[in-house]
Amino acid sequence: MVEQLKTFRWVLAKVLGAVFVLWAVATLIFFGIRLIPGDPAEAILGGPGSQASPEALEQVRRDYGLDQPLPVQYAAQLGRLLQGDLGDSYSLRMPVAELIADQLPGTLLLSALSLLVAWLLALGLAGWSTLNGRAAAVVASGLEIAAAAVPHFWLASVLILLFSNSLGWLPPVSTGSADGLVMPVITLALPLAGFLGQVMRESMLGAMSSPFALSARARGEGESGVLFRHALRHAALPGIALSGWAFGNLLSGTVVVESIFARPGLGRTLLNAVTLRDIPLVTGVALVSALAYVLVMAASDAAERVADPRLRTA
């Protein structure tokens, strides 16, 4: 009964936190996008180059409620969002929900593959440095710091110059095939692997010198056995805890990566929508991204509770 009550309180806290995050994102987007210079009515009619008449602009403002005070517009938007209505895109003249449904799978696939590759690189480097002494630890630390400091746009440019222009191994833009995913995944995964590797290596080193590791060695266990059977689980705990943050970092990184590699997805869609002041599309993409982040955070918290029983009794 006590365990069920704790689980219920944990789930309730996650749900209330998700509601607060979505409200905060909707609020910040609503007021933030109105600070961008320009008239939303012009964006609806095709942008400043449309040469719309003052009468047409005034009609659009009335039709979309843009002639109302900001608090009224804000309340109307929250009401539509509560009903699940994301509206229609100003620039593309399509329901925002349909546009997001078309672009979301590509971004989720790119983010999930990048997180998996980052995990494998971080664990591999942490395990190698732990088993090979102080010199390996120094080398691994340098590689992790360098990887974590690399900007996405710079790394993407270097990869294109090397693997596309010089070697001709990979396409410089998305082709819809697996080889078009390689460079975008590497661009997102390498900096993240640097962050994850630092925390995993420190945790792994602490586990290797803990009492249970000493007991395993006393029973005749080798260093590799101690690492893979005992220390690896402890090293994974901080990585699991950071996976939610890492996924959010990947979602923000897709804005740059999808634009550079001309890859369809939410990041590229968001950048175009902000440029065109497409308020419904910006709001919809931001809300879906925030919801995905909240869900992954909850999943990583649940996985951490499964992996570490101490959290369930805290």
C-alpha positions as CSV (number, residue, x, y, z in Angstrom):
1,M,0.0,0.0,0.0
2,V,2.8,2.4,0.9
3,E,4.6,1.6,-2.3
4,Q,1.5,2.2,-4.4
5,L,0.9,5.5,-2.6
6,K,4.5,6.6,-3.4
7,T,4.0,5.6,-7.0
8,F,0.7,7.5,-7.3
9,R,2.3,10.6,-5.8
10,W,5.2,10.3,-8.3
11,V,2.9,9.9,-11.3
12,L,0.7,12.9,-10.1
13,A,3.8,15.1,-9.7
14,K,4.9,14.2,-13.2
15,V,1.5,15.0,-14.7
16,L,1.2,18.3,-12.9
17,G,4.8,19.2,-13.9
18,A,3.9,18.4,-17.5
19,V,0.9,20.6,-17.4
20,F,2.9,23.5,-16.0
21,V,5.7,23.1,-18.6
22,L,3.2,23.1,-21.5
23,W,1.5,26.2,-20.1
24,A,4.8,28.0,-19.6
25,V,5.9,27.1,-23.2
26,A,2.6,28.3,-24.7
27,T,2.8,31.5,-22.7
28,L,6.4,32.3,-23.6
29,I,5.9,31.5,-27.3
30,F,2.7,33.7,-27.4
31,F,4.4,36.8,-26.0
32,G,7.9,36.2,-27.3
33,I,6.9,35.9,-30.9
34,R,5.1,39.2,-30.7
35,L,8.4,40.9,-29.9
36,I,9.7,40.0,-33.4
37,P,9.4,43.0,-35.7
38,G,6.6,42.8,-38.2
39,D,2.9,42.5,-38.5
40,P,1.3,39.0,-38.1
41,A,-1.4,40.0,-40.5
42,E,1.2,40.5,-43.2
43,A,2.6,37.0,-42.5
44,I,-0.9,35.6,-43.0
45,L,-1.2,37.3,-46.4
46,G,2.2,36.1,-47.6
47,G,4.7,38.4,-45.9
48,P,5.8,42.0,-46.4
49,G,6.3,41.4,-50.1
50,S,2.6,40.6,-50.7
51,Q,1.8,44.3,-50.9
52,A,-1.6,43.7,-49.3
53,S,-3.9,46.6,-49.1
54,P,-4.8,48.2,-45.7
55,E,-8.4,46.9,-46.1
56,A,-7.1,43.3,-46.5
57,L,-4.9,43.7,-43.5
58,E,-7.7,45.0,-41.4
59,Q,-10.0,42.2,-42.5
60,V,-7.4,39.6,-41.6
61,R,-6.9,41.1,-38.2
62,R,-10.6,40.9,-37.5
63,D,-10.8,37.3,-38.8
64,Y,-8.0,36.1,-36.7
65,G,-8.7,38.2,-33.6
66,L,-5.5,40.2,-34.0
67,D,-7.4,43.4,-33.4
68,Q,-8.2,42.3,-29.9
69,P,-6.1,43.3,-26.8
70,L,-3.2,40.9,-26.0
71,P,-4.9,39.4,-22.9
72,V,-7.9,38.5,-25.0
73,Q,-5.8,36.9,-27.7
74,Y,-3.9,35.0,-25.0
75,A,-7.0,33.7,-23.4
76,A,-8.5,32.7,-26.8
77,Q,-5.3,30.8,-27.7
78,L,-5.2,28.9,-24.3
79,G,-8.8,28.0,-24.9
80,R,-8.1,26.5,-28.3
81,L,-5.1,24.6,-27.0
82,L,-7.1,23.1,-24.2
83,Q,-9.5,21.8,-26.8
84,G,-6.5,20.3,-28.7
85,D,-6.9,22.8,-31.6
86,L,-3.5,23.9,-32.8
87,G,-5.0,25.9,-35.6
88,D,-3.9,26.4,-39.2
89,S,-0.4,27.4,-40.4
90,Y,-0.4,31.0,-41.7
91,S,2.3,30.3,-44.3
92,L,1.4,26.8,-45.5
93,R,-2.4,27.0,-45.2
94,M,-2.6,23.6,-43.6
95,P,-3.6,22.3,-40.2
96,V,-0.7,22.5,-37.8
97,A,-1.4,19.0,-36.4
98,E,-1.0,17.5,-39.9
99,L,2.3,19.3,-40.5
100,I,3.7,18.2,-37.2
101,A,2.5,14.6,-37.8
102,D,4.5,14.6,-41.1
103,Q,7.7,16.1,-39.6
104,L,7.7,14.5,-36.2
105,P,8.8,10.9,-37.1
106,G,12.0,12.2,-38.8
107,T,13.1,14.3,-35.8
108,L,12.3,11.6,-33.3
109,L,14.3,9.0,-35.4
110,L,17.3,11.4,-35.6
111,S,17.2,12.2,-31.9
112,A,16.8,8.6,-30.8
113,L,19.6,7.3,-33.0
114,S,21.9,10.2,-31.8
115,L,21.1,9.4,-28.1
116,L,21.9,5.7,-28.7
117,V,25.2,6.4,-30.5
118,A,26.1,9.0,-27.7
119,W,25.4,6.3,-25.1
120,L,27.5,3.7,-26.8
121,L,30.4,6.1,-27.4
122,A,30.3,7.4,-23.8
123,L,30.2,3.9,-22.2
124,G,32.9,2.5,-24.5
125,L,35.3,5.4,-23.8
126,A,34.5,5.2,-20.0
127,G,35.1,1.4,-19.9
128,W,38.3,1.7,-22.0
129,S,39.8,4.4,-19.8
130,T,38.9,2.6,-16.6
131,L,40.6,-0.6,-17.6
132,N,43.8,1.0,-19.0
133,G,45.1,3.1,-16.2
134,R,45.8,6.8,-15.5
135,A,47.2,7.6,-19.0
136,A,44.1,6.3,-20.7
137,A,42.0,8.4,-18.2
138,V,43.9,11.5,-19.2
139,V,43.4,10.8,-22.9
140,A,39.7,10.0,-22.4
141,S,39.2,13.2,-20.3
142,G,40.7,15.3,-23.1
143,L,38.6,13.7,-25.8
144,E,35.4,14.2,-23.7
145,I,36.1,17.9,-23.1
146,A,37.0,18.4,-26.8
147,A,33.8,16.6,-28.0
148,A,31.6,18.5,-25.5
149,A,32.9,21.9,-26.6
150,V,32.4,21.3,-30.4
151,P,29.5,23.4,-31.8
152,H,27.0,21.5,-34.0
153,F,27.4,23.8,-37.0
154,W,31.2,23.6,-37.0
155,L,31.2,19.8,-36.7
156,A,28.6,19.5,-39.4
157,S,30.6,21.6,-41.8
158,V,33.8,19.6,-41.1
159,L,32.0,16.3,-41.7
160,I,30.5,17.6,-45.0
161,L,33.9,18.8,-46.2
162,L,35.6,15.5,-45.2
163,F,33.1,12.8,-46.1
164,S,31.2,14.5,-48.9
165,N,33.5,16.9,-50.7
166,S,36.8,15.1,-50.2
167,L,36.0,11.4,-49.9
168,G,32.6,11.3,-51.5
169,W,31.4,8.6,-49.2
170,L,28.2,10.2,-47.9
171,P,25.7,12.6,-49.4
172,P,25.9,16.2,-48.1
173,V,22.1,16.5,-47.8
174,S,19.3,14.2,-46.7
175,T,18.4,11.6,-49.4
176,G,15.8,9.7,-47.5
177,S,18.1,6.7,-47.1
178,A,20.2,5.4,-44.3
179,D,23.5,7.0,-45.6
180,G,21.8,10.4,-45.3
181,L,21.4,9.8,-41.6
182,V,25.1,9.1,-40.8
183,M,26.5,12.6,-40.6
184,P,23.5,14.2,-38.9
185,V,23.6,11.5,-36.2
186,I,27.3,11.9,-35.7
187,T,26.9,15.7,-35.5
188,L,24.4,15.4,-32.7
189,A,25.9,12.4,-30.9
190,L,29.6,13.5,-30.5
191,P,29.1,16.6,-28.3
192,L,26.5,14.7,-26.2
193,A,28.9,11.8,-25.8
194,G,31.4,14.1,-24.3
195,F,29.0,15.2,-21.6
196,L,27.8,11.7,-20.8
197,G,31.3,10.3,-20.9
198,Q,32.5,12.6,-18.2
199,V,29.8,11.7,-15.7
200,M,29.9,8.0,-16.6
201,R,33.6,7.7,-16.3
202,E,33.7,9.3,-12.8
203,S,30.9,7.0,-11.6
204,M,32.6,4.0,-13.1
205,L,35.9,4.8,-11.4
206,G,34.0,5.3,-8.0
207,A,32.3,1.9,-8.5
208,M,35.6,0.1,-9.3
209,S,37.0,1.2,-6.0
210,S,33.9,0.5,-3.9
211,P,33.6,-2.3,-1.3
212,F,31.5,-4.6,-3.6
213,A,34.2,-4.4,-6.3
214,L,36.9,-5.3,-3.7
215,S,34.7,-8.2,-2.6
216,A,34.4,-9.4,-6.2
217,R,38.1,-9.2,-6.7
218,A,38.6,-11.2,-3.5
219,R,36.4,-14.0,-5.0
220,G,38.7,-14.2,-8.0
221,E,36.9,-11.9,-10.4
222,G,39.0,-10.2,-13.0
223,E,39.0,-6.4,-13.8
224,S,36.8,-6.9,-16.9
225,G,34.4,-9.0,-14.9
226,V,34.1,-6.5,-12.2
227,L,33.6,-3.8,-14.8
228,F,30.9,-5.5,-16.8
229,R,29.1,-7.3,-14.0
230,H,29.2,-4.7,-11.3
231,A,30.5,-1.3,-12.2
232,L,28.7,-0.9,-15.5
233,R,25.3,-0.6,-13.8
234,H,26.5,2.1,-11.4
235,A,28.1,4.0,-14.3
236,A,24.8,3.9,-16.2
237,L,22.8,5.6,-13.4
238,P,24.0,9.2,-14.0
239,G,23.6,8.6,-17.8
240,I,20.0,7.5,-17.3
241,A,19.4,10.5,-15.1
242,L,20.8,12.8,-17.8
243,S,19.0,11.1,-20.7
244,G,15.9,13.4,-20.4
245,W,18.1,16.5,-20.5
246,A,20.1,14.9,-23.3
247,F,17.0,14.3,-25.4
248,G,16.0,18.0,-24.9
249,N,19.4,19.0,-26.0
250,L,19.1,16.9,-29.1
251,L,15.7,18.4,-30.0
252,S,17.2,21.9,-29.9
253,G,20.2,20.7,-31.9
254,T,18.0,19.5,-34.7
255,V,17.2,23.1,-35.6
256,V,20.8,23.6,-36.7
257,V,21.4,20.0,-38.0
258,E,18.3,19.7,-40.1
259,S,18.9,23.1,-41.7
260,I,22.5,22.3,-42.6
261,F,21.8,18.9,-44.0
262,A,18.4,20.0,-45.6
263,R,16.7,17.2,-43.6
264,P,12.9,17.4,-43.1
265,G,11.9,17.6,-39.4
266,L,10.5,19.7,-36.6
267,G,13.7,21.7,-36.2
268,R,13.8,23.0,-39.8
269,T,10.0,23.5,-39.7
270,L,10.4,25.6,-36.5
271,L,13.1,27.8,-38.0
272,N,11.1,28.5,-41.1
273,A,8.0,29.2,-39.0
274,V,9.8,31.8,-36.8
275,T,11.2,33.5,-39.9
276,L,7.7,33.8,-41.4
277,R,6.1,34.7,-38.0
278,D,3.8,31.7,-38.4
279,I,2.4,31.9,-34.8
280,P,0.2,28.7,-34.9
281,L,3.0,26.6,-36.3
282,V,5.7,27.9,-33.9
283,T,3.3,27.3,-31.0
284,G,2.4,23.8,-32.2
285,V,6.0,22.7,-32.8
286,A,7.2,24.2,-29.4
287,L,4.4,22.4,-27.5
288,V,5.0,19.1,-29.2
289,S,8.7,19.4,-28.5
290,A,8.1,20.3,-24.9
291,L,5.7,17.3,-24.5
292,A,8.2,14.9,-26.0
293,Y,10.8,16.3,-23.6
294,V,8.5,15.8,-20.6
295,L,7.7,12.3,-21.6
296,V,11.3,11.3,-22.1
297,M,12.2,12.9,-18.7
298,A,9.5,10.9,-17.1
299,A,10.7,7.7,-18.8
300,S,14.3,8.4,-17.7
301,D,13.1,8.9,-14.2
302,A,11.2,5.7,-14.3
303,A,14.2,3.8,-15.7
304,E,16.4,5.3,-12.9
305,R,13.9,4.1,-10.3
306,V,14.0,0.6,-11.8
307,A,17.8,0.5,-12.0
308,D,18.3,2.0,-8.5
309,P,15.9,0.5,-5.9
310,R,17.0,3.1,-3.3
311,L,15.0,5.8,-5.2
312,R,11.8,3.8,-4.7
313,T,12.2,3.9,-1.0
314,A,13.4,7.5,-0.7
